[in-house]
Amino acid sequence: MKKHDTTDDDTAGTPPADERDQLIDWIADTQRLLGRVFARDRSLPLLATTLTMQQLKVIVALSFQEPASGQELARELGIGLGTLTGIVDRLVAHGLVSRREDPADRRVRRLTLTPDGRTLTDEMLDAGTANWRQLLTRLDTATLRDMRRVMQRISDVMTEELGSSDDRVNRHEQCGRPLPH
């Protein structure tokens, strides 16, 4: 893992190591608490589905890496191609995944989410957002600006860690709402 500049924009130096560790522990504990508070909301789309865990794994993997060949997806999930074929057959029957011929190699079938599959994965990934937004509405504008500054810095560090080509980093661009300046 890379070492990052720990200089705070508001101070000339860094806090003592024990204070940094305490701050990191407090922030991690708070994030864990928020995760637990919102866990029920985040779980509702999962509890409402009749899909198996293996089927859910396939559609979530496709939501981050599509189109994918069966071999690519099987390797990503650590399962055999035969096992994947059966799972994909059931997802196609549910109308959540489609198979298309790869234009570069007609022997290869590319798997993509259908609009219904995309809707389901979006619901799973976005679950709990409404309650988070409700919580944020209770904060004053100055605090929201501070949070935006901190979240932007976290986003910058994440980009440094993962690389700007990582699809997980580009979510703000995909949501259609530019960050305020």
Phi, psi and chi 1 to 4 in degrees:
 res  aa     phi    psi   chi1   chi2   chi3   chi4
   1 MET       -  140.4 -171.1  172.8  -84.7      -
   2 LYS   -72.4  149.2  -62.5  177.4 -172.3  174.6
   3 LYS   -87.8  137.8  -68.7  -77.5 -174.9 -172.1
   4 HIS  -113.2  155.1  -65.5  -73.3      -      -
   5 ASP   -61.8  124.0  176.8   20.1      -      -
   6 THR  -100.9   10.5   57.1      -      -      -
   7 THR   -68.3  126.5  -56.7      -      -      -
   8 ASP   -82.2  135.8 -172.5  -20.4      -      -
   9 ASP   -58.7  -26.6  -67.3  -21.9      -      -
  10 ASP   -92.5   -7.5  -61.4  -33.7      -      -
  11 THR  -129.6  162.6   64.0      -      -      -
  12 ALA   -81.2  -20.1      -      -      -      -
  13 GLY  -137.7 -160.2      -      -      -      -
  14 THR  -111.1  151.4   60.1      -      -      -
  15 PRO   -68.8  158.5   16.3  -21.3      -      -
  16 PRO   -55.8  151.7  -16.5   24.6      -      -
  17 ALA   -56.4  -40.6      -      -      -      -
  18 ASP   -66.6  -35.2   60.0  -28.6      -      -
  19 GLU   -67.6  -42.1 -179.1 -176.1   -2.3      -
  20 ARG   -58.2  -46.9  -83.1 -176.6   56.9   74.2
  21 ASP   -61.3  -41.5  -69.8  -17.7      -      -
  22 GLN   -64.3  -42.2  -69.9  172.9   -3.4      -
  23 LEU   -63.5  -45.3  -71.2  167.1      -      -
  24 ILE   -61.2  -43.5  -70.0  168.6      -      -
  25 ASP   -61.7  -43.2  -72.0  -15.0      -      -
  26 TRP   -63.9  -45.3 -173.4   90.0      -      -
  27 ILE   -63.4  -44.2  -68.0  165.9      -      -
  28 ALA   -63.2  -41.7      -      -      -      -
  29 ASP   -64.0  -40.3  -71.5  -14.0      -      -
  30 THR   -65.5  -41.5  -58.1      -      -      -
  31 GLN   -62.8  -41.9 -174.8 -153.9    8.7      -
  32 ARG   -61.6  -43.2 -168.3  175.3  -50.1  113.6
  33 LEU   -60.5  -47.4  172.0   64.7      -      -
  34 LEU   -59.9  -40.4  -72.3  169.5      -      -
  35 GLY   -59.4  -40.8      -      -      -      -
  36 ARG   -69.5  -40.0  -72.9 -176.2  179.1  142.7
  37 VAL   -61.3  -41.5  167.3      -      -      -
  38 PHE   -92.1   -0.1  -64.1  127.2      -      -
  39 ALA   -59.6  -40.9      -      -      -      -
  40 ARG   -60.8  -47.8 -178.4  177.7  179.5  -79.6
  41 ASP   -61.4  -41.3  -63.3  -30.7      -      -
  42 ARG   -69.2  -24.3  -64.8 -174.0   68.9   73.7
  43 SER   -85.0  -19.7  -60.0      -      -      -
  44 LEU   -54.8  -46.1  -68.8  176.6      -      -
  45 PRO   -62.7  -33.9  -21.1   30.9      -      -
  46 LEU   -69.3  -40.5  -65.4  173.5      -      -
  47 LEU   -71.2  -25.8  -63.5  173.0      -      -
  48 ALA   -80.9  -16.7      -      -      -      -
  49 THR   -85.7  153.0 -175.2      -      -      -
  50 THR  -101.9    8.0   59.0      -      -      -
  51 LEU   -74.5  152.2  -61.5  177.7      -      -
  52 THR   -78.6  166.4   67.2      -      -      -
  53 MET   -60.7  -40.2 -177.2   58.1   73.0      -
  54 GLN   -63.1  -40.7  -73.4 -176.5  -38.9      -
  55 GLN   -65.3  -40.9  -69.4  168.1  -19.4      -
  56 LEU   -62.0  -40.9  -74.7  168.8      -      -
  57 LYS   -60.4  -40.5  -73.3  178.8 -179.1  179.9
  58 VAL   -65.7  -46.4  168.6      -      -      -
  59 ILE   -70.9  -33.9   64.6  167.5      -      -
  60 VAL   -67.4  -43.3  169.5      -      -      -
  61 ALA   -60.2  -42.1      -      -      -      -
  62 LEU   -65.0  -32.1  -82.7  174.1      -      -
  63 SER   -65.1  -23.0   75.0      -      -      -
  64 PHE  -101.5  -16.5  -68.5  109.7      -      -
  65 GLN  -147.1   82.4  174.3 -168.5  -21.3      -
  66 GLU  -134.7  151.7   69.4  171.9  -31.7      -
  67 PRO   -74.0  152.9   29.3  -32.8      -      -
  68 ALA  -132.2  145.9      -      -      -      -
  69 SER   -78.8  162.8   71.4      -      -      -
  70 GLY   -58.6  -41.7      -      -      -      -
  71 GLN   -63.6  -43.7  -72.5 -176.4  -20.0      -
  72 GLU   -61.3  -44.1  -67.7  165.6  -13.5      -
  73 LEU   -69.2  -41.5 -162.1   53.1      -      -
  74 ALA   -61.1  -42.9      -      -      -      -
  75 ARG   -63.5  -44.6 -172.9  172.2   36.6 -106.3
  76 GLU   -59.1  -40.0  171.7   79.5   18.0      -
  77 LEU   -90.0  -10.2  -64.1  171.2      -      -
  78 GLY    70.6   35.5      -      -      -      -
  79 ILE  -126.6  165.4   60.3  176.0      -      -
  80 GLY   -75.9  154.6      -      -      -      -
  81 LEU   -62.0  -38.4 -171.0   55.4      -      -
  82 GLY   -62.5  -42.0      -      -      -      -
  83 THR   -63.0  -45.1  -59.1      -      -      -
  84 LEU   -61.4  -40.7  178.3   68.8      -      -
  85 THR   -57.4  -44.0  -60.7      -      -      -
  86 GLY   -64.3  -41.3      -      -      -      -
  87 ILE   -63.6  -45.7  -64.0  167.9      -      -
  88 VAL   -64.9  -39.3  169.7      -      -      -
  89 ASP   -55.2  -44.1  -72.9  -15.7      -      -
  90 ARG   -69.2  -37.2  -70.7 -174.9  -72.1  -76.9
  91 LEU   -68.5  -34.8  -69.3  170.8      -      -
  92 VAL   -64.6  -42.7  168.3      -      -      -
  93 ALA   -63.0  -33.1      -      -      -      -
  94 HIS   -76.9   -9.2  -77.6  -63.1      -      -
  95 GLY    78.9   22.2      -      -      -      -
  96 LEU  -102.0  -22.1  -60.0  172.4      -      -
  97 VAL  -133.5  146.7  172.1      -      -      -
  98 SER  -125.9  154.5   66.1      -      -      -
  99 ARG  -110.9  135.5  -70.4 -175.9  177.1  105.8
 100 ARG  -135.1  149.7  -67.3 -155.5  169.8   84.4
 101 GLU   -68.0  136.4 -171.5  176.5  -84.7      -
 102 ASP   -75.4  121.5 -174.6  -29.1      -      -
 103 PRO   -61.6  -25.9    2.6   -3.5      -      -
 104 ALA   -83.2  -22.1      -      -      -      -
 105 ASP  -153.3  102.4 -174.5  -13.6      -      -
 106 ARG   -64.0  -15.2  -67.1 -174.6  -10.0 -155.2
 107 ARG   -75.8  -18.9  -62.5  169.9  -64.0  172.4
 108 VAL   -98.4  136.2  175.9      -      -      -
 109 ARG  -105.4  128.5  -62.9  -73.6  177.4 -102.1
 110 ARG   -94.5  136.4  -68.2  -84.9  168.7 -162.2
 111 LEU  -102.0  133.7  -55.2  171.5      -      -
 112 THR  -138.0  158.2   59.1      -      -      -
 113 LEU   -77.7  142.1  -66.8  173.0      -      -
 114 THR   -79.3  171.5   63.8      -      -      -
 115 PRO   -55.1  -39.1  -31.0   38.8      -      -
 116 ASP   -65.5  -38.7  -73.7  -13.5      -      -
 117 GLY   -65.3  -40.9      -      -      -      -
 118 ARG   -64.9  -41.9  175.0   64.2   55.0 -158.6
 119 THR   -60.4  -44.6  -62.5      -      -      -
 120 LEU   -62.6  -46.1  177.2   60.7      -      -
 121 THR   -67.7  -37.5   58.1      -      -      -
 122 ASP   -62.1  -41.8  -72.8  -12.5      -      -
 123 GLU   -62.1  -41.3  -73.6  172.6   -1.5      -
 124 MET   -66.3  -44.5  -71.3 -171.9  -54.3      -
 125 LEU   -74.3  -28.7  -64.1  172.4      -      -
 126 ASP   -96.1   -3.5  -67.0  -20.5      -      -
 127 ALA   -58.4  139.2      -      -      -      -
 128 GLY    90.7  -11.1      -      -      -      -
 129 THR   -62.8  -37.9  -58.7      -      -      -
 130 ALA   -61.2  -42.8      -      -      -      -
 131 ASN   -70.4  -34.8  -76.2  -21.9      -      -
 132 TRP   -62.6  -45.5  174.0 -116.7      -      -
 133 ARG   -62.1  -39.7  -71.3 -178.5   61.7   82.6
 134 GLN   -61.8  -41.6  178.8   61.2   35.1      -
 135 LEU   -62.4  -42.8 -176.0   67.2      -      -
 136 LEU   -64.5  -31.0  -68.0  174.7      -      -
 137 THR   -64.3  -18.2   64.7      -      -      -
 138 ARG   -83.9   -6.1  -53.4 -118.1   -8.7 -117.4
 139 LEU   -94.2  148.2  -58.6  176.2      -      -
 140 ASP   -75.3  164.7   60.6   82.2      -      -
 141 THR   -61.3  -39.7  -57.5      -      -      -
 142 ALA   -61.8  -41.6      -      -      -      -
 143 THR   -66.1  -40.2  -58.3      -      -      -
 144 LEU   -63.2  -38.6  -69.6  170.6      -      -
 145 ARG   -63.2  -42.8  -75.7 -173.4 -171.7  116.7
 146 ASP   -61.3  -43.5  -71.1  -16.6      -      -
 147 MET   -62.7  -41.2  -78.2 -171.1   68.6      -
 148 ARG   -60.5  -43.4 -175.4 -138.0  172.8  -96.8
 149 ARG   -61.8  -45.5 -176.1 -178.0   55.4   79.2
 150 VAL   -66.1  -44.7  170.0      -      -      -
 151 MET   -65.0  -35.2  -63.4  -59.0  -74.4      -
 152 GLN   -63.9  -41.4 -178.6   61.7   55.9      -
 153 ARG   -65.6  -41.0 -178.5   63.3 -175.1  126.0
 154 ILE   -61.9  -43.0  -70.2  170.5      -      -
 155 SER   -61.0  -41.2  180.0      -      -      -
 156 ASP   -63.1  -43.8  -67.5  -14.6      -      -
 157 VAL   -64.5  -40.6  170.1      -      -      -
 158 MET   -61.3  -41.6 -175.8  174.9   61.8      -
 159 THR   -62.6  -41.1  -60.0      -      -      -
 160 GLU   -62.6  -41.0  -67.9  169.4   15.6      -
 161 GLU   -69.9  -47.7  -73.1  -70.3  -38.1      -
 162 LEU   -91.1  -24.7  -61.5  175.0      -      -
 163 GLY    94.4  143.6      -      -      -      -
 164 SER   -70.1  -16.2   60.9      -      -      -
 165 SER   -84.7   -9.0   63.7      -      -      -
 166 ASP   -69.3  126.5 -169.2  -55.7      -      -
 167 ASP   -59.2  -30.0 -175.0   48.1      -      -
 168 ARG   -65.8  -23.6  -63.9  169.8  -66.1  177.8
 169 VAL   -78.2  -25.5  173.3      -      -      -
 170 ASN   -93.3   20.2  -61.4  -48.1      -      -
 171 ARG   -65.0  -34.9  -67.7  -66.7  175.4 -150.6
 172 HIS   -62.7  -38.6  -86.1  -63.1      -      -
 173 GLU   -65.9  -34.1  -65.5  167.2   11.8      -
 174 GLN   -78.1  -23.5  -67.4  178.0    2.9      -
 175 CYS   -74.9  -14.0   76.4      -      -      -
 176 GLY    85.3   -0.9      -      -      -      -
 177 ARG  -115.5  112.7  -74.5 -172.7  -57.7  -89.3
 178 PRO   -67.0  150.7   24.5  -30.8      -      -
 179 LEU   -70.8  139.9  -68.5  173.3      -      -
 180 PRO   -69.5  151.0   21.1  -27.1      -      -
 181 HIS  -101.2      -  -63.0  -69.1      -      -
